[in-house]
Amino acid sequence: MHSQTASGAQQPATANEIRQIIGPFEDDVVVKILDVHPTSAEVLNAFTWLRSDEHLQRRLAHELHGRTAQVFEILDQEYPEIDGSLM
């Protein structure tokens, strides 16, 4: 009988991996994300969700959960408005 152990699980993302995904956020944002211990895939999923309009249009149909949702909440609080405010 084979059981999945920690070796079968993905490792938490490093600070460098997080920065490669989310870009030039402040150090404290990266630290908050590191405290959640998400994988790179979870960070990417949260950041992609944040950058898309899907989270507004399909909020009831597809909710993020677990660490992905926690990363999304951190990014959502810190991310500058992208709807024309940067122009």
N, CA, C and O atoms as a printed pandas DataFrame, in Angstrom:
     atom_number atom_name residue_name chain_id  residue_number  x_coord  y_coord  z_coord
0              1         N          MET        A               1    0.837   -1.174    0.000
1              2        CA          MET        A               1    0.000    0.000    0.000
2              3         C          MET        A               1    0.885    1.242    0.000
3              4         O          MET        A               1    1.776    1.386    0.837
4              5         N          HIS        A               2    0.628    2.120   -0.938
5              6        CA          HIS        A               2    1.407    3.346   -1.033
6              7         C          HIS        A               2    0.606    4.491   -0.440
7              8         O          HIS        A               2   -0.570    4.676   -0.751
8              9         N          SER        A               3    1.255    5.243    0.406
9             10        CA          SER        A               3    0.578    6.412    0.958
10            11         C          SER        A               3    1.346    7.661    0.546
11            12         O          SER        A               3    2.571    7.643    0.426
12            13         N          GLN        A               4    0.607    8.745    0.331
13            14        CA          GLN        A               4    1.255    9.989   -0.036
14            15         C          GLN        A               4    1.752   10.675    1.223
15            16         O          GLN        A               4    1.016   10.835    2.197
16            17         N          THR        A               5    2.995   11.069    1.188
17            18        CA          THR        A               5    3.599   11.751    2.323
18            19         C          THR        A               5    3.947   13.171    1.926
19            20         O          THR        A               5    3.597   13.623    0.836
20            21         N          ALA        A               6    4.621   13.859    2.792
21            22        CA          ALA        A               6    5.017   15.239    2.520
22            23         C          ALA        A               6    5.864   15.338    1.256
23            24         O          ALA        A               6    5.881   16.376    0.595
24            25         N          SER        A               7    6.565   14.257    0.921
25            26        CA          SER        A               7    7.391   14.306   -0.290
26            27         C          SER        A               7    6.536   14.397   -1.545
27            28         O          SER        A               7    7.020   14.837   -2.588
28            29         N          GLY        A               8    5.273   13.989   -1.462
29            30        CA          GLY        A               8    4.382   14.082   -2.607
30            31         C          GLY        A               8    3.696   15.430   -2.697
31            32         O          GLY        A               8    3.081   15.742   -3.716
32            33         N          ALA        A               9    3.790   16.236   -1.648
33            34        CA          ALA        A               9    3.146   17.541   -1.624
34            35         C          ALA        A               9    4.069   18.590   -2.232
35            36         O          ALA        A               9    5.291   18.449   -2.213
36            37         N          GLN        A              10    3.471   19.628   -2.761
37            38        CA          GLN        A              10    4.273   20.714   -3.305
38            39         C          GLN        A              10    4.836   21.551   -2.169
39            40         O          GLN        A              10    4.216   21.703   -1.116
40            41         N          GLN        A              11    6.007   22.081   -2.402
41            42        CA          GLN        A              11    6.676   22.915   -1.408
42            43         C          GLN        A              11    6.081   24.326   -1.421
43            44         O          GLN        A              11    5.626   24.798   -2.463
44            45         N          PRO        A              12    6.086   24.996   -0.268
45            46        CA          PRO        A              12    5.632   26.391   -0.240
46            47         C          PRO        A              12    6.517   27.259   -1.143
47            48         O          PRO        A              12    7.707   26.992   -1.311
48            49         N          ALA        A              13    5.920   28.281   -1.708
49            50        CA          ALA        A              13    6.655   29.194   -2.579
50            51         C          ALA        A              13    7.687   29.974   -1.776
51            52         O          ALA        A              13    7.478   30.280   -0.602
52            53         N          THR        A              14    8.790   30.287   -2.420
53            54        CA          THR        A              14    9.815   31.123   -1.800
54            55         C          THR        A              14    9.491   32.591   -2.071
55            56         O          THR        A              14    8.638   32.900   -2.904
56            57         N          ALA        A              15   10.165   33.483   -1.373
57            58        CA          ALA        A              15    9.975   34.921   -1.594
58            59         C          ALA        A              15   10.276   35.281   -3.051
59            60         O          ALA        A              15    9.553   36.072   -3.657
60            61         N          ASN        A              16   11.336   34.705   -3.611
61            62        CA          ASN        A              16   11.681   34.990   -5.011
62            63         C          ASN        A              16   10.595   34.520   -5.966
63            64         O          ASN        A              16   10.262   35.220   -6.922
64            65         N          GLU        A              17   10.041   33.341   -5.714
65            66        CA          GLU        A              17    8.969   32.827   -6.570
66            67         C          GLU        A              17    7.732   33.718   -6.477
67            68         O          GLU        A              17    7.082   34.000   -7.484
68            69         N          ILE        A              18    7.416   34.153   -5.272
69            70        CA          ILE        A              18    6.261   35.037   -5.080
70            71         C          ILE        A              18    6.462   36.338   -5.841
71            72         O          ILE        A              18    5.551   36.818   -6.515
72            73         N          ARG        A              19    7.663   36.910   -5.732
73            74        CA          ARG        A              19    7.950   38.161   -6.452
74            75         C          ARG        A              19    7.881   37.976   -7.969
75            76         O          ARG        A              19    7.435   38.877   -8.679
76            77         N          GLN        A              20    8.315   36.830   -8.467
77            78        CA          GLN        A              20    8.238   36.577   -9.907
78            79         C          GLN        A              20    6.787   36.547  -10.371
79            80         O          GLN        A              20    6.493   36.922  -11.506
80            81         N          ILE        A              21    5.887   36.108   -9.513
81            82        CA          ILE        A              21    4.475   36.004   -9.878
82            83         C          ILE        A              21    3.759   37.343   -9.716
83            84         O          ILE        A              21    3.055   37.783  -10.625
84            85         N          ILE        A              22    3.933   37.993   -8.562
85            86        CA          ILE        A              22    3.122   39.176   -8.263
86            87         C          ILE        A              22    3.785   40.496   -8.629
87            88         O          ILE        A              22    3.117   41.530   -8.664
88            89         N          GLY        A              23    5.080   40.481   -8.902
89            90        CA          GLY        A              23    5.756   41.709   -9.278
90            91         C          GLY        A              23    6.269   42.499   -8.082
91            92         O          GLY        A              23    6.480   41.943   -7.003
92            93         N          PRO        A              24    6.469   43.801   -8.281
93            94        CA          PRO        A              24    7.157   44.632   -7.276
94            95         C          PRO        A              24    6.264   45.115   -6.128
95            96         O          PRO        A              24    6.030   46.315   -5.985
96            97         N          PHE        A              25    5.777   44.198   -5.330
97            98        CA          PHE        A              25    5.042   44.587   -4.130
98            99         C          PHE        A              25    6.034   44.893   -3.011
99           100         O          PHE        A              25    7.202   44.510   -3.082
100          101         N          GLU        A              26    5.562   45.581   -1.986
101          102        CA          GLU        A              26    6.382   45.880   -0.810
102          103         C          GLU        A              26    6.765   44.587   -0.096
103          104         O          GLU        A              26    6.066   43.579   -0.198
104          105         N          ASP        A              27    7.875   44.628    0.624
105          106        CA          ASP        A              27    8.355   43.458    1.359
106          107         C          ASP        A              27    7.320   42.925    2.340
107          108         O          ASP        A              27    7.193   41.712    2.509
108          109         N          ASP        A              28    6.576   43.826    2.991
109          110        CA          ASP        A              28    5.609   43.366    3.986
110          111         C          ASP        A              28    4.491   42.536    3.360
111          112         O          ASP        A              28    3.932   41.652    4.010
112          113         N          VAL        A              29    4.165   42.819    2.099
113          114        CA          VAL        A              29    3.145   42.027    1.401
114          115         C          VAL        A              29    3.682   40.621    1.149
115          116         O          VAL        A              29    2.972   39.636    1.352
116          117         N          VAL        A              30    4.921   40.529    0.713
117          118        CA          VAL        A              30    5.540   39.229    0.466
118          119         C          VAL        A              30    5.614   38.430    1.772
119          120         O          VAL        A              30    5.365   37.224    1.776
120          121         N          VAL        A              31    5.952   39.092    2.864
121          122        CA          VAL        A              31    6.029   38.415    4.163
122          123         C          VAL        A              31    4.643   37.891    4.572
123          124         O          VAL        A              31    4.524   36.769    5.066
124          125         N          LYS        A              32    3.611   38.696    4.367
125          126        CA          LYS        A              32    2.246   38.248    4.687
126          127         C          LYS        A              32    1.891   36.998    3.887
127          128         O          LYS        A              32    1.286   36.064    4.415
128          129         N          ILE        A              33    2.270   36.986    2.614
129          130        CA          ILE        A              33    1.998   35.822    1.761
130          131         C          ILE        A              33    2.817   34.629    2.230
131          132         O          ILE        A              33    2.296   33.515    2.296
132          133         N          LEU        A              34    4.080   34.840    2.555
133          134        CA          LEU        A              34    4.923   33.748    3.047
134          135         C          LEU        A              34    4.332   33.119    4.299
135          136         O          LEU        A              34    4.435   31.907    4.487
136          137         N          ASP        A              35    3.713   33.925    5.159
137          138        CA          ASP        A              35    3.114   33.422    6.398
138          139         C          ASP        A              35    1.961   32.453    6.142
139          140         O          ASP        A              35    1.621   31.651    7.012
140          141         N          VAL        A              36    1.364   32.523    4.959
141          142        CA          VAL        A              36    0.267   31.625    4.581
142          143         C          VAL        A              36    0.816   30.266    4.130
143          144         O          VAL        A              36    0.098   29.267    4.175
144          145         N          HIS        A              37    2.074   30.217    3.698
145          146        CA          HIS        A              37    2.750   29.019    3.194
146          147         C          HIS        A              37    2.090   28.452    1.935
147          148         O          HIS        A              37    1.891   27.241    1.840
148          149         N          PRO        A              38    1.744   29.322    0.957
149          150        CA          PRO        A              38    1.126   28.814   -0.270
150          151         C          PRO        A              38    2.160   28.239   -1.228
151          152         O          PRO        A              38    3.344   28.566   -1.150
152          153         N          THR        A              39    1.707   27.388   -2.123
153          154        CA          THR        A              39    2.573   26.924   -3.204
154          155         C          THR        A              39    2.616   28.008   -4.279
155          156         O          THR        A              39    1.809   28.937   -4.263
156          157         N          SER        A              40    3.542   27.888   -5.193
157          158        CA          SER        A              40    3.610   28.836   -6.313
158          159         C          SER        A              40    2.314   28.813   -7.108
159          160         O          SER        A              40    1.842   29.858   -7.557
160          161         N          ALA        A              41    1.736   27.631   -7.285
161          162        CA          ALA        A              41    0.479   27.505   -8.030
162          163         C          ALA        A              41   -0.653   28.260   -7.334
163          164         O          ALA        A              41   -1.486   28.880   -7.995
164          165         N          GLU        A              42   -0.682   28.205   -6.002
165          166        CA          GLU        A              42   -1.723   28.923   -5.260
166          167         C          GLU        A              42   -1.551   30.435   -5.375
167          168         O          GLU        A              42   -2.532   31.167   -5.503
168          169         N          VAL        A              43   -0.297   30.902   -5.329
169          170        CA          VAL        A              43   -0.025   32.335   -5.492
170          171         C          VAL        A              43   -0.430   32.769   -6.896
171          172         O          VAL        A              43   -1.080   33.801   -7.064
172          173         N          LEU        A              44   -0.054   31.993   -7.895
173          174        CA          LEU        A              44   -0.391   32.318   -9.282
174          175         C          LEU        A              44   -1.903   32.341   -9.479
175          176         O          LEU        A              44   -2.427   33.241  -10.136
176          177         N          ASN        A              45   -2.602   31.372   -8.923
177          178        CA          ASN        A              45   -4.047   31.319   -9.048
178          179         C          ASN        A              45   -4.692   32.553   -8.415
179          180         O          ASN        A              45   -5.584   33.158   -9.009
180          181         N          ALA        A              46   -4.250   32.926   -7.222
181          182        CA          ALA        A              46   -4.800   34.098   -6.540
182          183         C          ALA        A              46   -4.515   35.377   -7.323
183          184         O          ALA        A              46   -5.394   36.225   -7.471
184          185         N          PHE        A              47   -3.292   35.514   -7.823
185          186        CA          PHE        A              47   -2.918   36.724   -8.562
186          187         C          PHE        A              47   -3.672   36.804   -9.890
187          188         O          PHE        A              47   -4.124   37.878  -10.288
188          189         N          THR        A              48   -3.805   35.679  -10.565
189          190        CA          THR        A              48   -4.548   35.644  -11.827
190          191         C          THR        A              48   -6.003   36.026  -11.585
191          192         O          THR        A              48   -6.591   36.790  -12.351
192          193         N          TRP        A              49   -6.572   35.491  -10.519
193          194        CA          TRP        A              49   -7.962   35.784  -10.160
194          195         C          TRP        A              49   -8.129   37.271   -9.850
195          196         O          TRP        A              49   -9.125   37.881  -10.239
196          197         N          LEU        A              50   -7.162   37.846   -9.157
197          198        CA          LEU        A              50   -7.209   39.265   -8.815
198          199         C          LEU        A              50   -7.166   40.137  -10.062
199          200         O          LEU        A              50   -7.891   41.127  -10.156
200          201         N          ARG        A              51   -6.329   39.774  -11.008
201          202        CA          ARG        A              51   -6.127   40.582  -12.208
202          203         C          ARG        A              51   -7.255   40.443  -13.212
203          204         O          ARG        A              51   -7.354   41.247  -14.139
204          205         N          SER        A              52   -8.117   39.431  -13.047
205          206        CA          SER        A              52   -9.201   39.226  -14.000
206          207         C          SER        A              52  -10.496   39.831  -13.475
207          208         O          SER        A              52  -10.606   40.156  -12.292
208          209         N          ASP        A              53  -11.455   39.977  -14.349
209          210        CA          ASP        A              53  -12.780   40.441  -13.939
210          211         C          ASP        A              53  -13.654   39.279  -13.504
211          212         O          ASP        A              53  -14.775   39.481  -13.037
212          213         N          GLU        A              54  -13.143   38.056  -13.656
213          214        CA          GLU        A              54  -13.950   36.884  -13.325
214          215         C          GLU        A              54  -14.410   36.887  -11.880
215          216         O          GLU        A              54  -15.534   36.481  -11.587
216          217         N          HIS        A              55  -13.551   37.340  -10.969
217          218        CA          HIS        A              55  -13.937   37.304   -9.562
218          219         C          HIS        A              55  -15.124   38.220   -9.288
219          220         O          HIS        A              55  -15.828   38.036   -8.295
220          221         N          LEU        A              56  -15.354   39.202  -10.151
221          222        CA          LEU        A              56  -16.522   40.059   -9.996
222          223         C          LEU        A              56  -17.745   39.436  -10.669
223          224         O          LEU        A              56  -18.853   39.496  -10.136
224          225         N          GLN        A              57  -17.538   38.845  -11.831
225          226        CA          GLN        A              57  -18.638   38.299  -12.612
226          227         C          GLN        A              57  -19.118   36.942  -12.119
227          228         O          GLN        A              57  -20.310   36.642  -12.189
228          229         N          ARG        A              58  -18.207   36.127  -11.626
229          230        CA          ARG        A              58  -18.555   34.757  -11.257
230          231         C          ARG        A              58  -18.363   34.476   -9.778
231          232         O          ARG        A              58  -18.168   33.323   -9.395
232          233         N          ARG        A              59  -18.411   35.477   -8.957
233          234        CA          ARG        A              59  -18.112   35.331   -7.541
234          235         C          ARG        A              59  -18.901   34.189   -6.899
235          236         O          ARG        A              59  -18.343   33.425   -6.112
236          237         N          LEU        A              60  -20.160   34.065   -7.215
237          238        CA          LEU        A              60  -20.978   33.024   -6.601
238          239         C          LEU        A              60  -20.720   31.651   -7.217
239          240         O          LEU        A              60  -20.894   30.629   -6.553
240          241         N          ALA        A              61  -20.312   31.627   -8.469
241          242        CA          ALA        A              61  -20.118   30.349   -9.166
242          243         C          ALA        A              61  -18.773   29.697   -8.851
243          244         O          ALA        A              61  -18.643   28.475   -8.910
244          245         N          HIS        A              62  -17.785   30.505   -8.519
245          246        CA          HIS        A              62  -16.444   29.943   -8.296
246          247         C          HIS        A              62  -15.726   30.747   -7.229
247          248         O          HIS        A              62  -15.193   31.823   -7.504
248          249         N          GLU        A              63  -15.714   30.244   -6.060
249          250        CA          GLU        A              63  -15.015   30.911   -4.960
250          251         C          GLU        A              63  -13.644   30.274   -4.757
251          252         O          GLU        A              63  -13.486   29.061   -4.895
252          253         N          LEU        A              64  -12.685   31.079   -4.440
253          254        CA          LEU        A              64  -11.375   30.562   -4.053
254          255         C          LEU        A              64  -11.476   30.052   -2.629
255          256         O          LEU        A              64  -12.329   30.496   -1.860
256          257         N          HIS        A              65  -10.606   29.121   -2.282
257          258        CA          HIS        A              65  -10.641   28.591   -0.923
258          259         C          HIS        A              65   -9.236   28.297   -0.425
259          260         O          HIS        A              65   -8.276   28.305   -1.195
260          261         N          GLY        A              66   -9.128   28.040    0.856
261          262        CA          GLY        A              66   -7.852   27.681    1.458
262          263         C          GLY        A              66   -6.812   28.773    1.334
263          264         O          GLY        A              66   -7.116   29.962    1.433
264          265         N          ARG        A              67   -5.576   28.348    1.114
265          266        CA          ARG        A              67   -4.461   29.296    1.044
266          267         C          ARG        A              67   -4.585   30.234   -0.150
267          268         O          ARG        A              67   -4.152   31.384   -0.083
268          269         N          THR        A              68   -5.175   29.750   -1.246
269          270        CA          THR        A              68   -5.358   30.611   -2.415
270          271         C          THR        A              68   -6.242   31.800   -2.054
271          272         O          THR        A              68   -5.953   32.933   -2.439
272          273         N          ALA        A              69   -7.310   31.543   -1.320
273          274        CA          ALA        A              69   -8.211   32.618   -0.898
274          275         C          ALA        A              69   -7.503   33.587    0.044
275          276         O          ALA        A              69   -7.720   34.796   -0.031
276          277         N          GLN        A              70   -6.652   33.057    0.936
277          278        CA          GLN        A              70   -5.916   33.924    1.860
278          279         C          GLN        A              70   -4.954   34.835    1.096
279          280         O          GLN        A              70   -4.852   36.024    1.397
280          281         N          VAL        A              71   -4.249   34.278    0.109
281          282        CA          VAL        A              71   -3.329   35.081   -0.705
282          283         C          VAL        A              71   -4.116   36.124   -1.490
283          284         O          VAL        A              71   -3.689   37.274   -1.593
284          285         N          PHE        A              72   -5.263   35.732   -2.043
285          286        CA          PHE        A              72   -6.110   36.665   -2.780
286          287         C          PHE        A              72   -6.499   37.848   -1.892
287          288         O          PHE        A              72   -6.429   38.996   -2.330
288          289         N          GLU        A              73   -6.900   37.582   -0.669
289          290        CA          GLU        A              73   -7.317   38.646    0.249
290          291         C          GLU        A              73   -6.160   39.603    0.535
291          292         O          GLU        A              73   -6.361   40.817    0.574
292          293         N          ILE        A              74   -4.965   39.079    0.732
293          294        CA          ILE        A              74   -3.785   39.922    0.972
294          295         C          ILE        A              74   -3.536   40.808   -0.242
295          296         O          ILE        A              74   -3.352   42.018   -0.106
296          297         N          LEU        A              75   -3.532   40.209   -1.423
297          298        CA          LEU        A              75   -3.273   40.967   -2.644
298          299         C          LEU        A              75   -4.381   41.971   -2.918
299          300         O          LEU        A              75   -4.110   43.088   -3.357
300          301         N          ASP        A              76   -5.617   41.586   -2.666
301          302        CA          ASP        A              76   -6.753   42.463   -2.920
302          303         C          ASP        A              76   -6.673   43.721   -2.060
303          304         O          ASP        A              76   -7.061   44.801   -2.504
304          305         N          GLN        A              77   -6.176   43.587   -0.842
305          306        CA          GLN        A              77   -6.031   44.739    0.051
306          307         C          GLN        A              77   -4.883   45.651   -0.371
307          308         O          GLN        A              77   -4.922   46.856   -0.123
308          309         N          GLU        A              78   -3.871   45.086   -1.002
309          310        CA          GLU        A              78   -2.654   45.829   -1.306
310          311         C          GLU        A              78   -2.533   46.276   -2.762
311          312         O          GLU        A              78   -1.754   47.179   -3.068
312          313         N          TYR        A              79   -3.284   45.662   -3.645
313          314        CA          TYR        A              79   -3.110   45.912   -5.076
314          315         C          TYR        A              79   -3.713   47.250   -5.471
315          316         O          TYR        A              79   -4.850   47.541   -5.099
316          317         N          PRO        A              80   -2.977   48.076   -6.221
317          318        CA          PRO        A              80   -3.544   49.353   -6.672
318          319         C          PRO        A              80   -4.691   49.109   -7.652
319          320         O          PRO        A              80   -4.716   48.102   -8.359
320          321         N          GLU        A              81   -5.615   50.023   -7.680
321          322        CA          GLU        A              81   -6.745   49.895   -8.604
322          323         C          GLU        A              81   -6.222   49.805  -10.031
323          324         O          GLU        A              81   -5.346   50.573  -10.429
324          325         N          ILE        A              82   -6.759   48.872  -10.790
325          326        CA          ILE        A              82   -6.291   48.696  -12.170
326          327         C          ILE        A              82   -7.311   49.217  -13.180
327          328         O          ILE        A              82   -7.073   49.141  -14.385
328          329         N          ASP        A              83   -8.428   49.738  -12.714
329          330        CA          ASP        A              83   -9.470   50.214  -13.615
330          331         C          ASP        A              83   -9.247   51.661  -14.031
331          332         O          ASP        A              83  -10.072   52.529  -13.744
332          333         N          GLY        A              84   -8.129   51.921  -14.709
333          334        CA          GLY        A              84   -7.867   53.244  -15.250
334          335         C          GLY        A              84   -7.235   54.222  -14.267
335          336         O          GLY        A              84   -6.865   55.326  -14.668
336          337         N          SER        A              85   -7.102   53.862  -13.014
337          338        CA          SER        A              85   -6.561   54.776  -12.020
338          339         C          SER        A              85   -5.065   55.016  -12.190
339          340         O          SER        A              85   -4.537   56.026  -11.725
340          341         N          LEU        A              86   -4.398   54.106  -12.843
341          342        CA          LEU        A              86   -2.947   54.233  -12.994
342          343         C          LEU        A              86   -2.555   55.089  -14.185
343          344         O          LEU        A              86   -1.373   55.367  -14.385
344          345         N          MET        A              87   -3.513   55.503  -14.965
345          346        CA          MET        A              87   -3.209   56.269  -16.172
346          347         C          MET        A              87   -3.100   57.738  -15.859
347          348         O          MET        A              87   -2.848   58.543  -16.755
